[in-house]
Amino acid sequence: MSPTPTGRLFGNDLVLTRTFRASADDVWASVTDPERTARWFGPWQGDAAPGRTIKVQMAYEEGGPWMDMTIDACEPPRRLAISAGEEPDRWHLDLMLTERAGVTELRFTQHLTGTEGVGEVGPGWEYYLDALVASRDGQPMPDFNDYYPSMKDHFEAQR
């Protein structure tokens, strides 16, 4: 069965959500602890503090490249804002966690500079967030070929 795209565009903000039957602290660890991020995105190294830059390996991209990411805000276990790359194509990412009755929603936002490439960007984040879910559930990693190009139209139609 093919995954269903969930991401939505709100102006230039691409927003995707996932829900976990877990505390915000536990989900926070999945997105900030280097051993746990290595399971679904890639490992990272450095002094992770607001205003600092860490090195993150995009382990599931071709060649497993390393990139610098700046911690713009870190408010455990509720908000992590990071940025990467060079202007004008710099990524600005926001992860917000909200817990209610032992269920935590992760709201992932990429603040885009424009919507031209959303058909490529959206499927990528769907893949990574589903990889997060799979890593937490002890399931196999998803296959990126199930996300792109099949989800491209979903995101392009929102432009």
ZALUMDO-895749 format. One record per residue (C-alpha): residue number from 1; residue in three letters; z, x, y. Coordinates in Angstrom, 3 decimals. Example, Ala and Ser with C-alpha at 12.3 -4.5 7.8 and 13.67 -1.06 7.14 Angstrom:
REM ZALUMDO-895749
num->1; residuo->ala; up->7.800; east->12.300; north->-4.500;
num->2; residuo->ser; up->7.140; east->13.670; north->-1.060;
This chain:
REM ZALUMDO-895749
num->1; residuo->met; up->0.000; east->0.000; north->0.000;
num->2; residuo->ser; up->-0.955; east->1.335; north->3.437;
num->3; residuo->pro; up->1.746; east->1.682; north->6.074;
num->4; residuo->thr; up->1.684; east->-0.830; north->8.913;
num->5; residuo->pro; up->1.585; east->0.534; north->12.468;
num->6; residuo->thr; up->4.512; east->-0.541; north->14.629;
num->7; residuo->gly; up->4.050; east->1.422; north->17.862;
num->8; residuo->arg; up->3.460; east->-0.338; north->21.165;
num->9; residuo->leu; up->2.252; east->0.808; north->24.538;
num->10; residuo->phe; up->4.250; east->-0.207; north->27.592;
num->11; residuo->gly; up->2.232; east->1.194; north->30.472;
num->12; residuo->asn; up->2.037; east->4.907; north->29.655;
num->13; residuo->asp; up->5.020; east->4.810; north->27.292;
num->14; residuo->leu; up->4.318; east->4.851; north->23.564;
num->15; residuo->val; up->7.343; east->3.282; north->21.841;
num->16; residuo->leu; up->8.129; east->3.233; north->18.124;
num->17; residuo->thr; up->11.329; east->2.072; north->16.444;
num->18; residuo->arg; up->12.940; east->2.519; north->13.054;
num->19; residuo->thr; up->16.138; east->0.902; north->11.766;
num->20; residuo->phe; up->18.667; east->2.563; north->9.461;
num->21; residuo->arg; up->21.661; east->1.220; north->7.572;
num->22; residuo->ala; up->23.755; east->4.118; north->8.800;
num->23; residuo->ser; up->25.972; east->5.136; north->11.669;
num->24; residuo->ala; up->24.489; east->6.549; north->14.858;
num->25; residuo->asp; up->26.272; east->9.844; north->14.043;
num->26; residuo->asp; up->24.458; east->10.099; north->10.712;
num->27; residuo->val; up->21.044; east->9.285; north->12.188;
num->28; residuo->trp; up->21.766; east->11.697; north->15.058;
num->29; residuo->ala; up->22.303; east->14.453; north->12.509;
num->30; residuo->ser; up->18.936; east->13.625; north->10.928;
num->31; residuo->val; up->17.169; east->14.268; north->14.240;
num->32; residuo->thr; up->19.239; east->17.204; north->15.506;
num->33; residuo->asp; up->20.569; east->19.262; north->12.565;
num->34; residuo->pro; up->18.030; east->22.016; north->11.729;
num->35; residuo->glu; up->18.497; east->21.642; north->7.961;
num->36; residuo->arg; up->17.917; east->17.899; north->8.168;
num->37; residuo->thr; up->15.002; east->18.032; north->10.624;
num->38; residuo->ala; up->13.346; east->20.538; north->8.274;
num->39; residuo->arg; up->13.101; east->17.755; north->5.678;
num->40; residuo->trp; up->10.817; east->15.547; north->7.781;
num->41; residuo->phe; up->9.538; east->17.429; north->10.849;
num->42; residuo->gly; up->10.347; east->21.098; north->10.613;
num->43; residuo->pro; up->13.161; east->23.566; north->11.141;
num->44; residuo->trp; up->14.230; east->24.757; north->14.546;
num->45; residuo->gln; up->16.179; east->27.687; north->15.897;
num->46; residuo->gly; up->17.907; east->28.581; north->19.111;
num->47; residuo->asp; up->20.748; east->27.433; north->21.324;
num->48; residuo->ala; up->20.227; east->23.692; north->21.623;
num->49; residuo->ala; up->21.796; east->22.678; north->24.910;
num->50; residuo->pro; up->20.492; east->20.842; north->27.964;
num->51; residuo->gly; up->18.159; east->23.070; north->29.947;
num->52; residuo->arg; up->17.664; east->25.456; north->27.019;
num->53; residuo->thr; up->14.499; east->26.079; north->25.021;
num->54; residuo->ile; up->14.443; east->26.100; north->21.218;
num->55; residuo->lys; up->11.676; east->27.048; north->18.791;
num->56; residuo->val; up->10.544; east->24.262; north->16.465;
num->57; residuo->gln; up->8.235; east->24.666; north->13.507;
num->58; residuo->met; up->5.853; east->21.776; north->12.995;
num->59; residuo->ala; up->6.039; east->22.301; north->9.248;
num->60; residuo->tyr; up->3.709; east->19.438; north->8.348;
num->61; residuo->glu; up->0.890; east->20.477; north->10.681;
num->62; residuo->glu; up->-1.894; east->22.788; north->9.543;
num->63; residuo->gly; up->-0.586; east->26.343; north->9.580;
num->64; residuo->gly; up->2.998; east->25.237; north->10.310;
num->65; residuo->pro; up->2.892; east->26.392; north->13.956;
num->66; residuo->trp; up->6.017; east->27.142; north->15.975;
num->67; residuo->met; up->6.352; east->25.719; north->19.468;
num->68; residuo->asp; up->8.844; east->25.885; north->22.289;
num->69; residuo->met; up->10.713; east->22.686; north->23.109;
num->70; residuo->thr; up->13.031; east->22.258; north->26.070;
num->71; residuo->ile; up->16.157; east->20.140; north->25.724;
num->72; residuo->asp; up->16.011; east->17.928; north->28.825;
num->73; residuo->ala; up->19.023; east->15.760; north->27.911;
num->74; residuo->cys; up->21.442; east->15.685; north->25.001;
num->75; residuo->glu; up->24.045; east->12.915; north->24.835;
num->76; residuo->pro; up->25.329; east->12.819; north->21.228;
num->77; residuo->pro; up->24.918; east->10.534; north->19.379;
num->78; residuo->arg; up->22.911; east->8.321; north->21.711;
num->79; residuo->arg; up->20.107; east->10.160; north->23.501;
num->80; residuo->leu; up->17.958; east->13.238; north->23.057;
num->81; residuo->ala; up->15.163; east->14.019; north->25.519;
num->82; residuo->ile; up->12.857; east->16.961; north->24.884;
num->83; residuo->ser; up->9.641; east->18.287; north->26.332;
num->84; residuo->ala; up->7.036; east->20.726; north->25.068;
num->85; residuo->gly; up->3.717; east->22.226; north->26.043;
num->86; residuo->glu; up->2.146; east->22.949; north->29.377;
num->87; residuo->glu; up->1.237; east->20.603; north->32.209;
num->88; residuo->pro; up->-0.810; east->18.469; north->32.450;
num->89; residuo->asp; up->-0.544; east->17.853; north->28.686;
num->90; residuo->arg; up->3.216; east->18.408; north->28.417;
num->91; residuo->trp; up->4.943; east->16.105; north->25.939;
num->92; residuo->his; up->7.963; east->14.172; north->27.217;
num->93; residuo->leu; up->9.888; east->12.614; north->24.322;
num->94; residuo->asp; up->12.976; east->10.395; north->24.352;
num->95; residuo->leu; up->15.015; east->9.386; north->21.302;
num->96; residuo->met; up->17.608; east->6.661; north->21.843;
num->97; residuo->leu; up->20.045; east->5.503; north->19.159;
num->98; residuo->thr; up->21.846; east->2.168; north->19.287;
num->99; residuo->glu; up->24.368; east->1.191; north->16.608;
num->100; residuo->arg; up->25.543; east->-2.345; north->15.849;
num->101; residuo->ala; up->27.663; east->-3.262; north->12.821;
num->102; residuo->gly; up->26.728; east->-0.104; north->10.886;
num->103; residuo->val; up->22.999; east->-0.439; north->11.574;
num->104; residuo->thr; up->21.318; east->2.041; north->13.898;
num->105; residuo->glu; up->18.039; east->1.577; north->15.695;
num->106; residuo->leu; up->16.111; east->4.681; north->16.718;
num->107; residuo->arg; up->13.821; east->4.028; north->19.662;
num->108; residuo->phe; up->11.318; east->6.853; north->20.036;
num->109; residuo->thr; up->9.335; east->7.047; north->23.271;
num->110; residuo->gln; up->6.615; east->9.443; north->24.272;
num->111; residuo->his; up->6.019; east->9.254; north->28.005;
num->112; residuo->leu; up->2.253; east->9.793; north->28.154;
num->113; residuo->thr; up->0.384; east->11.042; north->31.196;
num->114; residuo->gly; up->-2.450; east->8.670; north->30.257;
num->115; residuo->thr; up->-3.493; east->6.545; north->27.302;
num->116; residuo->glu; up->-6.792; east->8.265; north->26.483;
num->117; residuo->gly; up->-5.543; east->9.976; north->23.290;
num->118; residuo->val; up->-3.149; east->7.297; north->22.066;
num->119; residuo->gly; up->-5.365; east->6.598; north->19.034;
num->120; residuo->glu; up->-4.559; east->10.083; north->17.765;
num->121; residuo->val; up->-0.975; east->10.370; north->19.020;
num->122; residuo->gly; up->0.337; east->7.021; north->17.736;
num->123; residuo->pro; up->-0.561; east->7.507; north->14.065;
num->124; residuo->gly; up->1.044; east->10.952; north->14.160;
num->125; residuo->trp; up->4.386; east->9.603; north->15.333;
num->126; residuo->glu; up->4.202; east->6.725; north->12.839;
num->127; residuo->tyr; up->3.767; east->9.362; north->10.124;
num->128; residuo->tyr; up->6.672; east->11.505; north->11.320;
num->129; residuo->leu; up->9.056; east->8.576; north->11.720;
num->130; residuo->asp; up->8.153; east->7.303; north->8.250;
num->131; residuo->ala; up->8.768; east->10.868; north->7.002;
num->132; residuo->leu; up->12.239; east->10.633; north->8.588;
num->133; residuo->val; up->12.868; east->7.377; north->6.713;
num->134; residuo->ala; up->11.600; east->8.901; north->3.451;
num->135; residuo->ser; up->13.777; east->12.001; north->3.880;
num->136; residuo->arg; up->16.868; east->9.878; north->4.437;
num->137; residuo->asp; up->16.069; east->7.623; north->1.469;
num->138; residuo->gly; up->15.241; east->10.480; north->-0.906;
num->139; residuo->gln; up->11.647; east->9.278; north->-1.206;
num->140; residuo->pro; up->8.454; east->11.374; north->-1.308;
num->141; residuo->met; up->6.888; east->12.367; north->2.002;
num->142; residuo->pro; up->4.158; east->10.016; north->3.211;
num->143; residuo->asp; up->0.533; east->11.139; north->3.195;
num->144; residuo->phe; up->-0.931; east->11.598; north->6.684;
num->145; residuo->asn; up->-4.302; east->10.358; north->5.398;
num->146; residuo->asp; up->-2.706; east->6.896; north->5.102;
num->147; residuo->tyr; up->-2.055; east->6.943; north->8.870;
num->148; residuo->tyr; up->-5.110; east->8.453; north->10.444;
num->149; residuo->pro; up->-7.751; east->7.264; north->11.087;
num->150; residuo->ser; up->-6.712; east->3.836; north->9.731;
num->151; residuo->met; up->-4.125; east->3.256; north->12.513;
num->152; residuo->lys; up->-6.300; east->4.524; north->15.350;
num->153; residuo->asp; up->-7.673; east->1.072; north->16.252;
num->154; residuo->his; up->-4.167; east->-0.436; north->16.452;
num->155; residuo->phe; up->-3.250; east->1.994; north->19.215;
num->156; residuo->glu; up->-6.617; east->2.053; north->20.986;
num->157; residuo->ala; up->-6.574; east->-1.762; north->21.255;
num->158; residuo->gln; up->-3.420; east->-1.563; north->23.403;
num->159; residuo->arg; up->-5.027; east->0.581; north->26.113;
